[in-house]
Amino acid sequence: MKLHEGKIGETYRVAGVHVDERLTRRLEALGVNEGTLVTIMNKKGSGTLIIKVRGTRLALGRQIADGIEIGGAENG
């Protein structure tokens, strides 16, 4: 499932990041890499996604969110 398909308020584990190499390195520096838990905080009509990663909120565009694969929702 792609990140933008997740539900607001749910926490998911990142299964993979499939964007260009430069962007992958930037996301890893921000803490978004395989195995990381991310919580979807909000979705905007334009496709922008607000996520919480390791206590930090990030805004991602739709194209970037399409490149992040997530696993099932995590409890707790």
N, CA, C, O and CB atoms as a CASP TS submission, in Angstrom:
PFRMAT TS
TARGET T0000
AUTHOR 0000-0000-0000
METHOD Language model
MODEL 1
PARENT N/A
ATOM      1  N   MET     1       0.860  -1.176   0.000  1.00  0.00           N
ATOM      2  CA  MET     1       0.000   0.000   0.000  1.00  0.00           C
ATOM      3  C   MET     1       0.904   1.237   0.000  1.00  0.00           C
ATOM      4  O   MET     1       1.956   1.254   0.640  1.00  0.00           O
ATOM      5  CB  MET     1      -0.977  -0.001   1.239  1.00  0.00           C
ATOM      6  N   LYS     2       0.481   2.249  -0.717  1.00  0.00           N
ATOM      7  CA  LYS     2       1.246   3.499  -0.761  1.00  0.00           C
ATOM      8  C   LYS     2       0.861   4.379   0.433  1.00  0.00           C
ATOM      9  O   LYS     2      -0.246   4.283   0.963  1.00  0.00           O
ATOM     10  CB  LYS     2       0.997   4.255  -2.104  1.00  0.00           C
ATOM     11  N   LEU     3       1.797   5.233   0.840  1.00  0.00           N
ATOM     12  CA  LEU     3       1.591   6.069   2.018  1.00  0.00           C
ATOM     13  C   LEU     3       0.316   6.905   1.917  1.00  0.00           C
ATOM     14  O   LEU     3      -0.416   7.024   2.899  1.00  0.00           O
ATOM     15  CB  LEU     3       2.788   6.979   2.223  1.00  0.00           C
ATOM     16  N   HIS     4       0.037   7.484   0.755  1.00  0.00           N
ATOM     17  CA  HIS     4      -1.148   8.346   0.641  1.00  0.00           C
ATOM     18  C   HIS     4      -2.455   7.569   0.762  1.00  0.00           C
ATOM     19  O   HIS     4      -3.514   8.179   0.908  1.00  0.00           O
ATOM     20  CB  HIS     4      -1.123   9.084  -0.682  1.00  0.00           C
ATOM     21  N   GLU     5      -2.407   6.234   0.705  1.00  0.00           N
ATOM     22  CA  GLU     5      -3.610   5.418   0.839  1.00  0.00           C
ATOM     23  C   GLU     5      -3.953   5.115   2.307  1.00  0.00           C
ATOM     24  O   GLU     5      -5.017   4.567   2.592  1.00  0.00           O
ATOM     25  CB  GLU     5      -3.432   4.116   0.073  1.00  0.00           C
ATOM     26  N   GLY     6      -3.068   5.466   3.220  1.00  0.00           N
ATOM     27  CA  GLY     6      -3.309   5.211   4.638  1.00  0.00           C
ATOM     28  C   GLY     6      -4.376   6.133   5.211  1.00  0.00           C
ATOM     29  O   GLY     6      -4.763   7.121   4.588  1.00  0.00           O
ATOM     30  N   LYS     7      -4.844   5.795   6.405  1.00  0.00           N
ATOM     31  CA  LYS     7      -5.903   6.565   7.064  1.00  0.00           C
ATOM     32  C   LYS     7      -5.298   7.561   8.052  1.00  0.00           C
ATOM     33  O   LYS     7      -4.282   7.287   8.692  1.00  0.00           O
ATOM     34  CB  LYS     7      -6.894   5.621   7.791  1.00  0.00           C
ATOM     35  N   ILE     8      -5.939   8.712   8.160  1.00  0.00           N
ATOM     36  CA  ILE     8      -5.509   9.736   9.107  1.00  0.00           C
ATOM     37  C   ILE     8      -5.589   9.178  10.525  1.00  0.00           C
ATOM     38  O   ILE     8      -6.577   8.546  10.899  1.00  0.00           O
ATOM     39  CB  ILE     8      -6.375  11.019   8.970  1.00  0.00           C
ATOM     40  N   GLY     9      -4.539   9.418  11.308  1.00  0.00           N
ATOM     41  CA  GLY     9      -4.490   8.972  12.692  1.00  0.00           C
ATOM     42  C   GLY     9      -3.886   7.591  12.876  1.00  0.00           C
ATOM     43  O   GLY     9      -3.607   7.194  14.007  1.00  0.00           O
ATOM     44  N   GLU    10      -3.676   6.853  11.803  1.00  0.00           N
ATOM     45  CA  GLU    10      -3.105   5.502  11.888  1.00  0.00           C
ATOM     46  C   GLU    10      -1.583   5.559  11.779  1.00  0.00           C
ATOM     47  O   GLU    10      -1.024   6.459  11.152  1.00  0.00           O
ATOM     48  CB  GLU    10      -3.686   4.591  10.778  1.00  0.00           C
ATOM     49  N   THR    11      -0.929   4.589  12.397  1.00  0.00           N
ATOM     50  CA  THR    11       0.528   4.469  12.341  1.00  0.00           C
ATOM     51  C   THR    11       0.873   3.256  11.493  1.00  0.00           C
ATOM     52  O   THR    11       0.291   2.184  11.655  1.00  0.00           O
ATOM     53  CB  THR    11       1.150   4.348  13.774  1.00  0.00           C
ATOM     54  N   TYR    12       1.822   3.437  10.593  1.00  0.00           N
ATOM     55  CA  TYR    12       2.236   2.384   9.669  1.00  0.00           C
ATOM     56  C   TYR    12       3.748   2.223   9.704  1.00  0.00           C
ATOM     57  O   TYR    12       4.476   3.144  10.075  1.00  0.00           O
ATOM     58  CB  TYR    12       1.761   2.695   8.235  1.00  0.00           C
ATOM     59  N   ARG    13       4.209   1.041   9.313  1.00  0.00           N
ATOM     60  CA  ARG    13       5.646   0.784   9.197  1.00  0.00           C
ATOM     61  C   ARG    13       6.034   0.922   7.725  1.00  0.00           C
ATOM     62  O   ARG    13       5.383   0.354   6.848  1.00  0.00           O
ATOM     63  CB  ARG    13       6.024  -0.643   9.754  1.00  0.00           C
ATOM     64  N   VAL    14       7.105   1.686   7.463  1.00  0.00           N
ATOM     65  CA  VAL    14       7.579   1.869   6.093  1.00  0.00           C
ATOM     66  C   VAL    14       8.156   0.552   5.594  1.00  0.00           C
ATOM     67  O   VAL    14       9.049  -0.023   6.216  1.00  0.00           O
ATOM     68  CB  VAL    14       8.641   3.008   6.009  1.00  0.00           C
ATOM     69  N   ALA    15       7.631   0.077   4.457  1.00  0.00           N
ATOM     70  CA  ALA    15       8.094  -1.178   3.864  1.00  0.00           C
ATOM     71  C   ALA    15       9.175  -0.929   2.815  1.00  0.00           C
ATOM     72  O   ALA    15       9.982  -1.814   2.531  1.00  0.00           O
ATOM     73  CB  ALA    15       6.919  -1.935   3.237  1.00  0.00           C
ATOM     74  N   GLY    16       9.194   0.259   2.246  1.00  0.00           N
ATOM     75  CA  GLY    16      10.196   0.582   1.236  1.00  0.00           C
ATOM     76  C   GLY    16      10.030   1.993   0.725  1.00  0.00           C
ATOM     77  O   GLY    16       8.938   2.560   0.764  1.00  0.00           O
ATOM     78  N   VAL    17      11.137   2.561   0.240  1.00  0.00           N
ATOM     79  CA  VAL    17      11.120   3.906  -0.330  1.00  0.00           C
ATOM     80  C   VAL    17      11.577   3.777  -1.780  1.00  0.00           C
ATOM     81  O   VAL    17      12.692   3.330  -2.047  1.00  0.00           O
ATOM     82  CB  VAL    17      12.043   4.907   0.488  1.00  0.00           C
ATOM     83  N   HIS    18      10.708   4.171  -2.721  1.00  0.00           N
ATOM     84  CA  HIS    18      10.977   3.991  -4.142  1.00  0.00           C
ATOM     85  C   HIS    18      10.885   5.326  -4.873  1.00  0.00           C
ATOM     86  O   HIS    18       9.973   5.551  -5.669  1.00  0.00           O
ATOM     87  CB  HIS    18       9.997   2.977  -4.753  1.00  0.00           C
ATOM     88  N   VAL    19      11.842   6.205  -4.590  1.00  0.00           N
ATOM     89  CA  VAL    19      11.946   7.496  -5.271  1.00  0.00           C
ATOM     90  C   VAL    19      13.384   7.623  -5.765  1.00  0.00           C
ATOM     91  O   VAL    19      14.197   6.732  -5.520  1.00  0.00           O
ATOM     92  CB  VAL    19      11.549   8.702  -4.317  1.00  0.00           C
ATOM     93  N   ASP    20      13.715   8.723  -6.462  1.00  0.00           N
ATOM     94  CA  ASP    20      15.076   8.827  -6.980  1.00  0.00           C
ATOM     95  C   ASP    20      16.093   8.868  -5.833  1.00  0.00           C
ATOM     96  O   ASP    20      15.759   9.211  -4.699  1.00  0.00           O
ATOM     97  CB  ASP    20      15.218  10.082  -7.866  1.00  0.00           C
ATOM     98  N   GLU    21      17.318   8.517  -6.150  1.00  0.00           N
ATOM     99  CA  GLU    21      18.351   8.310  -5.126  1.00  0.00           C
ATOM    100  C   GLU    21      18.599   9.535  -4.258  1.00  0.00           C
ATOM    101  O   GLU    21      18.767   9.409  -3.045  1.00  0.00           O
ATOM    102  CB  GLU    21      19.638   7.905  -5.780  1.00  0.00           C
ATOM    103  N   ARG    22      18.623  10.720  -4.865  1.00  0.00           N
ATOM    104  CA  ARG    22      18.863  11.949  -4.107  1.00  0.00           C
ATOM    105  C   ARG    22      17.764  12.167  -3.072  1.00  0.00           C
ATOM    106  O   ARG    22      18.044  12.516  -1.925  1.00  0.00           O
ATOM    107  CB  ARG    22      18.950  13.159  -5.054  1.00  0.00           C
ATOM    108  N   LEU    23      16.527  11.962  -3.478  1.00  0.00           N
ATOM    109  CA  LEU    23      15.395  12.137  -2.577  1.00  0.00           C
ATOM    110  C   LEU    23      15.372  11.047  -1.508  1.00  0.00           C
ATOM    111  O   LEU    23      15.012  11.308  -0.360  1.00  0.00           O
ATOM    112  CB  LEU    23      14.083  12.134  -3.364  1.00  0.00           C
ATOM    113  N   THR    24      15.753   9.835  -1.882  1.00  0.00           N
ATOM    114  CA  THR    24      15.828   8.743  -0.907  1.00  0.00           C
ATOM    115  C   THR    24      16.803   9.093   0.207  1.00  0.00           C
ATOM    116  O   THR    24      16.508   8.880   1.383  1.00  0.00           O
ATOM    117  CB  THR    24      16.252   7.427  -1.592  1.00  0.00           C
ATOM    118  N   ARG    25      17.959   9.628  -0.155  1.00  0.00           N
ATOM    119  CA  ARG    25      18.959  10.027   0.860  1.00  0.00           C
ATOM    120  C   ARG    25      18.409  11.123   1.767  1.00  0.00           C
ATOM    121  O   ARG    25      18.645  11.105   2.975  1.00  0.00           O
ATOM    122  CB  ARG    25      20.262  10.515   0.179  1.00  0.00           C
ATOM    123  N   ARG    26      17.685  12.068   1.197  1.00  0.00           N
ATOM    124  CA  ARG    26      17.105  13.158   1.986  1.00  0.00           C
ATOM    125  C   ARG    26      16.051  12.620   2.957  1.00  0.00           C
ATOM    126  O   ARG    26      16.019  13.016   4.123  1.00  0.00           O
ATOM    127  CB  ARG    26      16.481  14.224   1.057  1.00  0.00           C
ATOM    128  N   LEU    27      15.199  11.728   2.481  1.00  0.00           N
ATOM    129  CA  LEU    27      14.187  11.137   3.350  1.00  0.00           C
ATOM    130  C   LEU    27      14.837  10.328   4.472  1.00  0.00           C
ATOM    131  O   LEU    27      14.379  10.368   5.614  1.00  0.00           O
ATOM    132  CB  LEU    27      13.237  10.249   2.536  1.00  0.00           C
ATOM    133  N   GLU    28      15.897   9.598   4.149  1.00  0.00           N
ATOM    134  CA  GLU    28      16.610   8.836   5.182  1.00  0.00           C
ATOM    135  C   GLU    28      17.196   9.769   6.234  1.00  0.00           C
ATOM    136  O   GLU    28      17.177   9.454   7.424  1.00  0.00           O
ATOM    137  CB  GLU    28      17.727   7.981   4.553  1.00  0.00           C
ATOM    138  N   ALA    29      17.716  10.914   5.803  1.00  0.00           N
ATOM    139  CA  ALA    29      18.262  11.895   6.752  1.00  0.00           C
ATOM    140  C   ALA    29      17.170  12.438   7.671  1.00  0.00           C
ATOM    141  O   ALA    29      17.436  12.813   8.813  1.00  0.00           O
ATOM    142  CB  ALA    29      18.939  13.055   5.995  1.00  0.00           C
ATOM    143  N   LEU    30      15.944  12.475   7.163  1.00  0.00           N
ATOM    144  CA  LEU    30      14.810  12.943   7.969  1.00  0.00           C
ATOM    145  C   LEU    30      14.186  11.823   8.797  1.00  0.00           C
ATOM    146  O   LEU    30      13.269  12.066   9.582  1.00  0.00           O
ATOM    147  CB  LEU    30      13.750  13.560   7.068  1.00  0.00           C
ATOM    148  N   GLY    31      14.681  10.597   8.625  1.00  0.00           N
ATOM    149  CA  GLY    31      14.192   9.477   9.420  1.00  0.00           C
ATOM    150  C   GLY    31      13.177   8.594   8.723  1.00  0.00           C
ATOM    151  O   GLY    31      12.643   7.671   9.338  1.00  0.00           O
ATOM    152  N   VAL    32      12.898   8.855   7.451  1.00  0.00           N
ATOM    153  CA  VAL    32      11.934   8.036   6.712  1.00  0.00           C
ATOM    154  C   VAL    32      12.705   6.976   5.939  1.00  0.00           C
ATOM    155  O   VAL    32      13.184   7.232   4.834  1.00  0.00           O
ATOM    156  CB  VAL    32      11.056   8.911   5.748  1.00  0.00           C
ATOM    157  N   ASN    33      12.825   5.788   6.520  1.00  0.00           N
ATOM    158  CA  ASN    33      13.472   4.683   5.832  1.00  0.00           C
ATOM    159  C   ASN    33      12.780   3.383   6.202  1.00  0.00           C
ATOM    160  O   ASN    33      11.893   3.366   7.057  1.00  0.00           O
ATOM    161  CB  ASN    33      14.975   4.621   6.177  1.00  0.00           C
ATOM    162  N   GLU    34      13.179   2.310   5.568  1.00  0.00           N
ATOM    163  CA  GLU    34      12.522   1.024   5.763  1.00  0.00           C
ATOM    164  C   GLU    34      12.509   0.630   7.249  1.00  0.00           C
ATOM    165  O   GLU    34      13.539   0.673   7.921  1.00  0.00           O
ATOM    166  CB  GLU    34      13.224  -0.060   4.929  1.00  0.00           C
ATOM    167  N   GLY    35      11.340   0.251   7.741  1.00  0.00           N
ATOM    168  CA  GLY    35      11.194  -0.169   9.128  1.00  0.00           C
ATOM    169  C   GLY    35      10.746   0.924  10.079  1.00  0.00           C
ATOM    170  O   GLY    35      10.361   0.631  11.211  1.00  0.00           O
ATOM    171  N   THR    36      10.785   2.170   9.649  1.00  0.00           N
ATOM    172  CA  THR    36      10.400   3.300  10.492  1.00  0.00           C
ATOM    173  C   THR    36       8.881   3.377  10.628  1.00  0.00           C
ATOM    174  O   THR    36       8.155   3.112   9.671  1.00  0.00           O
ATOM    175  CB  THR    36      10.950   4.616   9.914  1.00  0.00           C
ATOM    176  N   LEU    37       8.405   3.739  11.817  1.00  0.00           N
ATOM    177  CA  LEU    37       6.969   3.960  12.026  1.00  0.00           C
ATOM    178  C   LEU    37       6.619   5.398  11.652  1.00  0.00           C
ATOM    179  O   LEU    37       7.303   6.337  12.059  1.00  0.00           O
ATOM    180  CB  LEU    37       6.565   3.663  13.506  1.00  0.00           C
ATOM    181  N   VAL    38       5.546   5.562  10.873  1.00  0.00           N
ATOM    182  CA  VAL    38       5.060   6.898  10.507  1.00  0.00           C
ATOM    183  C   VAL    38       3.570   6.974  10.826  1.00  0.00           C
ATOM    184  O   VAL    38       2.831   6.011  10.620  1.00  0.00           O
ATOM    185  CB  VAL    38       5.325   7.207   8.990  1.00  0.00           C
ATOM    186  N   THR    39       3.140   8.124  11.328  1.00  0.00           N
ATOM    187  CA  THR    39       1.734   8.365  11.632  1.00  0.00           C
ATOM    188  C   THR    39       1.211   9.410  10.658  1.00  0.00           C
ATOM    189  O   THR    39       1.825  10.463  10.488  1.00  0.00           O
ATOM    190  CB  THR    39       1.540   8.828  13.114  1.00  0.00           C
ATOM    191  N   ILE    40       0.088   9.127  10.022  1.00  0.00           N
ATOM    192  CA  ILE    40      -0.520  10.094   9.112  1.00  0.00           C
ATOM    193  C   ILE    40      -1.334  11.073   9.947  1.00  0.00           C
ATOM    194  O   ILE    40      -2.296  10.692  10.613  1.00  0.00           O
ATOM    195  CB  ILE    40      -1.415   9.387   8.031  1.00  0.00           C
ATOM    196  N   MET    41      -0.930  12.345   9.900  1.00  0.00           N
ATOM    197  CA  MET    41      -1.571  13.376  10.706  1.00  0.00           C
ATOM    198  C   MET    41      -2.713  14.064   9.960  1.00  0.00           C
ATOM    199  O   MET    41      -3.755  14.360  10.546  1.00  0.00           O
ATOM    200  CB  MET    41      -0.547  14.406  11.138  1.00  0.00           C
ATOM    201  N   ASN    42      -2.511  14.318   8.658  1.00  0.00           N
ATOM    202  CA  ASN    42      -3.519  15.051   7.895  1.00  0.00           C
ATOM    203  C   ASN    42      -3.289  14.829   6.404  1.00  0.00           C
ATOM    204  O   ASN    42      -2.177  14.525   5.971  1.00  0.00           O
ATOM    205  CB  ASN    42      -3.479  16.565   8.235  1.00  0.00           C
ATOM    206  N   LYS    43      -4.357  14.986   5.629  1.00  0.00           N
ATOM    207  CA  LYS    43      -4.279  14.926   4.166  1.00  0.00           C
ATOM    208  C   LYS    43      -4.952  16.173   3.621  1.00  0.00           C
ATOM    209  O   LYS    43      -6.042  16.545   4.056  1.00  0.00           O
ATOM    210  CB  LYS    43      -4.954  13.618   3.596  1.00  0.00           C
ATOM    211  N   LYS    44      -4.302  16.807   2.680  1.00  0.00           N
ATOM    212  CA  LYS    44      -4.848  18.003   2.052  1.00  0.00           C
ATOM    213  C   LYS    44      -5.442  17.645   0.698  1.00  0.00           C
ATOM    214  O   LYS    44      -5.053  16.644   0.096  1.00  0.00           O
ATOM    215  CB  LYS    44      -3.761  19.089   1.898  1.00  0.00           C
ATOM    216  N   GLY    45      -6.370  18.442   0.218  1.00  0.00           N
ATOM    217  CA  GLY    45      -7.011  18.208  -1.062  1.00  0.00           C
ATOM    218  C   GLY    45      -6.044  18.196  -2.234  1.00  0.00           C
ATOM    219  O   GLY    45      -6.294  17.528  -3.238  1.00  0.00           O
ATOM    220  N   SER    46      -4.952  18.920  -2.117  1.00  0.00           N
ATOM    221  CA  SER    46      -3.970  19.003  -3.196  1.00  0.00           C
ATOM    222  C   SER    46      -3.103  17.750  -3.279  1.00  0.00           C
ATOM    223  O   SER    46      -2.294  17.614  -4.197  1.00  0.00           O
ATOM    224  CB  SER    46      -3.089  20.225  -3.005  1.00  0.00           C
ATOM    225  N   GLY    47      -3.269  16.832  -2.318  1.00  0.00           N
ATOM    226  CA  GLY    47      -2.457  15.620  -2.301  1.00  0.00           C
ATOM    227  C   GLY    47      -1.333  15.672  -1.283  1.00  0.00           C
ATOM    228  O   GLY    47      -0.656  14.669  -1.058  1.00  0.00           O
ATOM    229  N   THR    48      -1.124  16.825  -0.665  1.00  0.00           N
ATOM    230  CA  THR    48      -0.096  16.962   0.354  1.00  0.00           C
ATOM    231  C   THR    48      -0.465  16.129   1.578  1.00  0.00           C
ATOM    232  O   THR    48      -1.626  16.080   1.986  1.00  0.00           O
ATOM    233  CB  THR    48       0.095  18.442   0.741  1.00  0.00           C
ATOM    234  N   LEU    49       0.528  15.486   2.147  1.00  0.00           N
ATOM    235  CA  LEU    49       0.333  14.607   3.292  1.00  0.00           C
ATOM    236  C   LEU    49       1.188  15.114   4.451  1.00  0.00           C
ATOM    237  O   LEU    49       2.369  15.409   4.264  1.00  0.00           O
ATOM    238  CB  LEU    49       0.691  13.130   2.936  1.00  0.00           C
ATOM    239  N   ILE    50       0.616  15.215   5.624  1.00  0.00           N
ATOM    240  CA  ILE    50       1.377  15.578   6.822  1.00  0.00           C
ATOM    241  C   ILE    50       1.573  14.294   7.614  1.00  0.00           C
ATOM    242  O   ILE    50       0.602  13.627   7.974  1.00  0.00           O
ATOM    243  CB  ILE    50       0.639  16.694   7.684  1.00  0.00           C
ATOM    244  N   ILE    51       2.838  13.945   7.890  1.00  0.00           N
ATOM    245  CA  ILE    51       3.135  12.734   8.649  1.00  0.00           C
ATOM    246  C   ILE    51       3.984  13.082   9.854  1.00  0.00           C
ATOM    247  O   ILE    51       4.641  14.122   9.891  1.00  0.00           O
ATOM    248  CB  ILE    51       3.849  11.692   7.771  1.00  0.00           C
ATOM    249  N   LYS    52       3.962  12.202  10.834  1.00  0.00           N
ATOM    250  CA  LYS    52       4.804  12.348  12.019  1.00  0.00           C
ATOM    251  C   LYS    52       5.790  11.185  12.023  1.00  0.00           C
ATOM    252  O   LYS    52       5.400  10.018  11.988  1.00  0.00           O
ATOM    253  CB  LYS    52       3.946  12.382  13.344  1.00  0.00           C
ATOM    254  N   VAL    53       7.072  11.528  12.068  1.00  0.00           N
ATOM    255  CA  VAL    53       8.148  10.540  12.057  1.00  0.00           C
ATOM    256  C   VAL    53       9.094  10.866  13.194  1.00  0.00           C
ATOM    257  O   VAL    53       9.691  11.942  13.223  1.00  0.00           O
ATOM    258  CB  VAL    53       8.899  10.521  10.687  1.00  0.00           C
ATOM    259  N   ARG    54       9.234   9.935  14.135  1.00  0.00           N
ATOM    260  CA  ARG    54      10.168  10.116  15.260  1.00  0.00           C
ATOM    261  C   ARG    54       9.996  11.474  15.943  1.00  0.00           C
ATOM    262  O   ARG    54      10.974  12.143  16.277  1.00  0.00           O
ATOM    263  CB  ARG    54      11.608   9.968  14.772  1.00  0.00           C
ATOM    264  N   GLY    55       8.740  11.868  16.142  1.00  0.00           N
ATOM    265  CA  GLY    55       8.441  13.103  16.871  1.00  0.00           C
ATOM    266  C   GLY    55       8.476  14.365  16.030  1.00  0.00           C
ATOM    267  O   GLY    55       8.245  15.452  16.560  1.00  0.00           O
ATOM    268  N   THR    56       8.756  14.262  14.732  1.00  0.00           N
ATOM    269  CA  THR    56       8.829  15.422  13.857  1.00  0.00           C
ATOM    270  C   THR    56       7.736  15.337  12.800  1.00  0.00           C
ATOM    271  O   THR    56       7.489  14.267  12.245  1.00  0.00           O
ATOM    272  CB  THR    56      10.219  15.525  13.197  1.00  0.00           C
ATOM    273  N   ARG    57       7.086  16.451  12.523  1.00  0.00           N
ATOM    274  CA  ARG    57       6.067  16.481  11.476  1.00  0.00           C
ATOM    275  C   ARG    57       6.708  16.876  10.160  1.00  0.00           C
ATOM    276  O   ARG    57       7.509  17.809  10.096  1.00  0.00           O
ATOM    277  CB  ARG    57       4.924  17.457  11.839  1.00  0.00           C
ATOM    278  N   LEU    58       6.341  16.148   9.104  1.00  0.00           N
ATOM    279  CA  LEU    58       6.845  16.428   7.769  1.00  0.00           C
ATOM    280  C   LEU    58       5.675  16.567   6.804  1.00  0.00           C
ATOM    281  O   LEU    58       4.661  15.883   6.945  1.00  0.00           O
ATOM    282  CB  LEU    58       7.814  15.318   7.299  1.00  0.00           C
ATOM    283  N   ALA    59       5.820  17.448   5.832  1.00  0.00           N
ATOM    284  CA  ALA    59       4.832  17.582   4.762  1.00  0.00           C
ATOM    285  C   ALA    59       5.437  16.972   3.506  1.00  0.00           C
ATOM    286  O   ALA    59       6.549  17.324   3.112  1.00  0.00           O
ATOM    287  CB  ALA    59       4.420  19.087   4.528  1.00  0.00           C
ATOM    288  N   LEU    60       4.708  16.061   2.882  1.00  0.00           N
ATOM    289  CA  LEU    60       5.168  15.406   1.665  1.00  0.00           C
ATOM    290  C   LEU    60       4.164  15.631   0.552  1.00  0.00           C
ATOM    291  O   LEU    60       2.955  15.573   0.774  1.00  0.00           O
ATOM    292  CB  LEU    60       5.388  13.901   1.899  1.00  0.00           C
ATOM    293  N   GLY    61       4.661  15.884  -0.633  1.00  0.00           N
ATOM    294  CA  GLY    61       3.799  16.006  -1.806  1.00  0.00           C
ATOM    295  C   GLY    61       3.292  14.633  -2.228  1.00  0.00           C
ATOM    296  O   GLY    61       3.819  13.605  -1.801  1.00  0.00           O
ATOM    297  N   ARG    62       2.274  14.628  -3.062  1.00  0.00           N
ATOM    298  CA  ARG    62       1.651  13.381  -3.515  1.00  0.00           C
ATOM    299  C   ARG    62       2.646  12.476  -4.233  1.00  0.00           C
ATOM    300  O   ARG    62       2.639  11.262  -4.024  1.00  0.00           O
ATOM    301  CB  ARG    62       0.477  13.685  -4.437  1.00  0.00           C
ATOM    302  N   GLN    63       3.500  13.049  -5.073  1.00  0.00           N
ATOM    303  CA  GLN    63       4.458  12.256  -5.839  1.00  0.00           C
ATOM    304  C   GLN    63       5.438  11.529  -4.915  1.00  0.00           C
ATOM    305  O   GLN    63       5.778  10.372  -5.162  1.00  0.00           O
ATOM    306  CB  GLN    63       5.223  13.153  -6.821  1.00  0.00           C
ATOM    307  N   ILE    64       5.886  12.191  -3.868  1.00  0.00           N
ATOM    308  CA  ILE    64       6.791  11.548  -2.908  1.00  0.00           C
ATOM    309  C   ILE    64       6.043  10.487  -2.116  1.00  0.00           C
ATOM    310  O   ILE    64       6.555   9.386  -1.915  1.00  0.00           O
ATOM    311  CB  ILE    64       7.413  12.594  -1.951  1.00  0.00           C
ATOM    312  N   ALA    65       4.829  10.810  -1.664  1.00  0.00           N
ATOM    313  CA  ALA    65       4.030   9.846  -0.898  1.00  0.00           C
ATOM    314  C   ALA    65       3.726   8.599  -1.721  1.00  0.00           C
ATOM    315  O   ALA    65       3.610   7.505  -1.169  1.00  0.00           O
ATOM    316  CB  ALA    65       2.723  10.491  -0.426  1.00  0.00           C
ATOM    317  N   ASP    66       3.595   8.758  -3.048  1.00  0.00           N
ATOM    318  CA  ASP    66       3.379   7.608  -3.931  1.00  0.00           C
ATOM    319  C   ASP    66       4.584   6.677  -3.953  1.00  0.00           C
ATOM    320  O   ASP    66       4.440   5.486  -4.230  1.00  0.00           O
ATOM    321  CB  ASP    66       3.070   8.081  -5.346  1.00  0.00           C
ATOM    322  N   GLY    67       5.764   7.202  -3.666  1.00  0.00           N
ATOM    323  CA  GLY    67       6.986   6.406  -3.700  1.00  0.00           C
ATOM    324  C   GLY    67       7.322   5.730  -2.388  1.00  0.00           C
ATOM    325  O   GLY    67       8.339   5.043  -2.291  1.00  0.00           O
ATOM    326  N   ILE    68       6.482   5.912  -1.370  1.00  0.00           N
ATOM    327  CA  ILE    68       6.735   5.301  -0.059  1.00  0.00           C
ATOM    328  C   ILE    68       5.707   4.192   0.176  1.00  0.00           C
ATOM    329  O   ILE    68       4.508   4.452   0.270  1.00  0.00           O
ATOM    330  CB  ILE    68       6.672   6.373   1.088  1.00  0.00           C
ATOM    331  N   GLU    69       6.189   2.970   0.268  1.00  0.00           N
ATOM    332  CA  GLU    69       5.330   1.813   0.528  1.00  0.00           C
ATOM    333  C   GLU    69       5.226   1.594   2.040  1.00  0.00           C
ATOM    334  O   GLU    69       6.213   1.716   2.766  1.00  0.00           O
ATOM    335  CB  GLU    69       5.886   0.533  -0.182  1.00  0.00           C
ATOM    336  N   ILE    70       4.024   1.272   2.497  1.00  0.00           N
ATOM    337  CA  ILE    70       3.824   1.028   3.927  1.00  0.00           C
ATOM    338  C   ILE    70       3.182  -0.342   4.131  1.00  0.00           C
ATOM    339  O   ILE    70       2.503  -0.876   3.253  1.00  0.00           O
ATOM    340  CB  ILE    70       2.945   2.141   4.561  1.00  0.00           C
ATOM    341  N   GLY    71       3.423  -0.889   5.320  1.00  0.00           N
ATOM    342  CA  GLY    71       2.782  -2.144   5.701  1.00  0.00           C
ATOM    343  C   GLY    71       1.495  -1.843   6.438  1.00  0.00           C
ATOM    344  O   GLY    71       1.027  -0.704   6.433  1.00  0.00           O
ATOM    345  N   GLY    72       0.925  -2.838   7.063  1.00  0.00           N
ATOM    346  CA  GLY    72      -0.328  -2.685   7.804  1.00  0.00           C
ATOM    347  C   GLY    72      -0.201  -1.732   8.969  1.00  0.00           C
ATOM    348  O   GLY    72       0.906  -1.409   9.401  1.00  0.00           O
ATOM    349  N   ALA    73      -1.334  -1.281   9.480  1.00  0.00           N
ATOM    350  CA  ALA    73      -1.362  -0.357  10.617  1.00  0.00           C
ATOM    351  C   ALA    73      -0.779  -1.028  11.849  1.00  0.00           C
ATOM    352  O   ALA    73      -0.965  -2.223  12.075  1.00  0.00           O
ATOM    353  CB  ALA    73      -2.801   0.122  10.900  1.00  0.00           C
ATOM    354  N   GLU    74      -0.075  -0.242  12.634  1.00  0.00           N
ATOM    355  CA  GLU    74       0.544  -0.723  13.875  1.00  0.00           C
ATOM    356  C   GLU    74      -0.324  -0.291  15.044  1.00  0.00           C
ATOM    357  O   GLU    74      -0.924   0.783  15.009  1.00  0.00           O
ATOM    358  CB  GLU    74       2.006  -0.181  14.036  1.00  0.00           C
ATOM    359  N   ASN    75      -0.396  -1.109  16.065  1.00  0.00           N
ATOM    360  CA  ASN    75      -1.136  -0.761  17.274  1.00  0.00           C
ATOM    361  C   ASN    75      -0.193  -0.134  18.275  1.00  0.00           C
ATOM    362  O   ASN    75       0.986  -0.481  18.354  1.00  0.00           O
ATOM    363  CB  ASN    75      -1.828  -2.000  17.880  1.00  0.00           C
ATOM    364  N   GLY    76      -0.748   0.816  19.053  1.00  0.00           N
ATOM    365  CA  GLY    76       0.013   1.409  20.132  1.00  0.00           C
ATOM    366  C   GLY    76       0.869   2.470  19.638  1.00  0.00           C
ATOM    367  O   GLY    76       1.593   3.091  20.415  1.00  0.00           O
TER
END
